[in-house]
């Protein structure tokens, strides 16, 4: 039987959570890239924006949780970025913008900054 210390399990859980977040952001980036190619009025565009909205709504909720251990300033900055992504995604969904490049670039920066 394996025995792990609480800190080992907690570290693994944090690492697993970060890996899942990176995977979700990568999936969102892939969908946004496909949507850019298909065009703003495509089904791919709608699916990409909705997926991105679900990912960022969840991340913002987690960042706003007082139990989140990231530094307050970093959390606030990430929430601001997430809110921008949500607003810009809504502009794309409404057909008022085709800024897939901005959505993709910002998402890549956030994903690549996760350690």
Secondary structure per residue as TSV (DSSP state, phi and psi in degrees):
chain	resnum	aa	ss	phi	psi
A	1	X	-	360.0	140.6
A	2	X	-	-89.7	142.0
A	3	X	-	-127.4	129.6
A	4	X	-	-121.1	147.9
A	5	X	-	-76.3	158.3
A	6	X	H	-57.5	-41.9
A	7	X	H	-64.4	-35.8
A	8	X	H	-65.4	-44.5
A	9	X	H	-64.8	-43.3
A	10	X	H	-64.4	-42.1
A	11	X	H	-62.6	-44.1
A	12	X	H	-61.4	-41.3
A	13	X	H	-63.9	-41.3
A	14	X	H	-65.8	-43.9
A	15	X	H	-63.0	-41.8
A	16	X	H	-63.7	-41.8
A	17	X	H	-63.8	-43.5
A	18	X	H	-63.6	-39.1
A	19	X	H	-64.0	-42.8
A	20	X	H	-63.0	-41.1
A	21	X	H	-62.5	-43.2
A	22	X	H	-61.8	-41.6
A	23	X	H	-63.1	-41.8
A	24	X	H	-64.5	-42.7
A	25	X	H	-65.4	-38.5
A	26	X	H	-63.0	-43.7
A	27	X	H	-62.2	-42.2
A	28	X	H	-61.7	-43.6
A	29	X	H	-62.1	-43.5
A	30	X	H	-61.2	-43.6
A	31	X	H	-65.6	-41.5
A	32	X	H	-65.0	-37.1
A	33	X	H	-64.3	-44.9
A	34	X	H	-63.5	-38.2
A	35	X	H	-66.1	-39.4
A	36	X	H	-58.9	-42.0
A	37	X	H	-69.2	-37.2
A	38	X	H	-79.8	-24.7
A	39	X	-	105.3	157.5
A	40	X	T	-65.7	-26.4
A	41	X	T	-95.1	12.0
A	42	X	S	-88.1	162.9
A	43	X	H	-62.1	-36.8
A	44	X	H	-60.5	-37.4
A	45	X	H	-63.6	-47.6
A	46	X	H	-60.4	-47.1
A	47	X	H	-63.2	-41.2
A	48	X	H	-65.1	-44.9
A	49	X	H	-67.1	-41.5
A	50	X	H	-64.2	-41.3
A	51	X	H	-63.9	-46.8
A	52	X	H	-59.2	-41.3
A	53	X	H	-60.9	-43.4
A	54	X	H	-63.9	-43.7
A	55	X	H	-61.7	-50.3
A	56	X	H	-73.9	-30.9
A	57	X	H	-62.5	-42.5
A	58	X	H	-66.2	-43.9
A	59	X	H	-64.0	-42.7
A	60	X	H	-62.9	-41.6
A	61	X	H	-60.7	-44.0
A	62	X	H	-65.7	-41.4
A	63	X	H	-65.1	-29.6
A	64	X	H	-81.6	-9.2
A	65	X	S	-72.2	128.4
A	66	X	T	-61.7	-19.0
A	67	X	T	-80.7	-9.3
A	68	X	-	-64.8	130.2
A	69	X	-	-91.1	0.7
A	70	X	S	-67.5	152.5
A	71	X	-	-58.1	143.9
A	72	X	H	-54.7	-45.2
A	73	X	H	-63.3	-42.3
A	74	X	H	-63.1	-43.8
A	75	X	H	-59.2	-44.7
A	76	X	H	-62.5	-42.2
A	77	X	H	-63.5	-43.5
A	78	X	H	-66.2	-37.0
A	79	X	H	-63.0	-43.6
A	80	X	H	-61.2	-43.0
A	81	X	H	-63.5	-44.7
A	82	X	H	-60.4	-40.7
A	83	X	H	-65.5	-37.8
A	84	X	H	-62.6	-44.9
A	85	X	H	-60.0	-42.4
A	86	X	H	-63.5	-44.1
A	87	X	H	-64.5	-45.8
A	88	X	H	-66.4	-38.0
A	89	X	H	-61.4	-38.7
A	90	X	H	-66.4	-37.4
A	91	X	H	-61.6	-41.6
A	92	X	H	-65.0	-46.2
A	93	X	H	-60.8	-36.8
A	94	X	T	-79.7	-4.6
A	95	X	T	79.8	12.2
A	96	X	S	-91.4	-6.0
A	97	X	-	-151.5	155.4
A	98	X	-	-128.1	35.8
A	99	X	-	-79.1	53.1
A	100	X	H	-63.4	-36.4
A	101	X	H	-58.8	-43.1
A	102	X	H	-64.9	-44.2
A	103	X	H	-61.8	-42.5
A	104	X	H	-67.2	-48.1
A	105	X	H	-61.8	-46.7
A	106	X	H	-63.9	-42.3
A	107	X	H	-62.5	-40.2
A	108	X	H	-64.3	-40.9
A	109	X	H	-62.4	-45.0
A	110	X	H	-64.1	-48.7
A	111	X	H	-59.0	-45.7
A	112	X	H	-69.8	-22.5
A	113	X	H	-81.5	-10.1
A	114	X	-	-77.2	135.3
A	115	X	-	-118.5	360.0
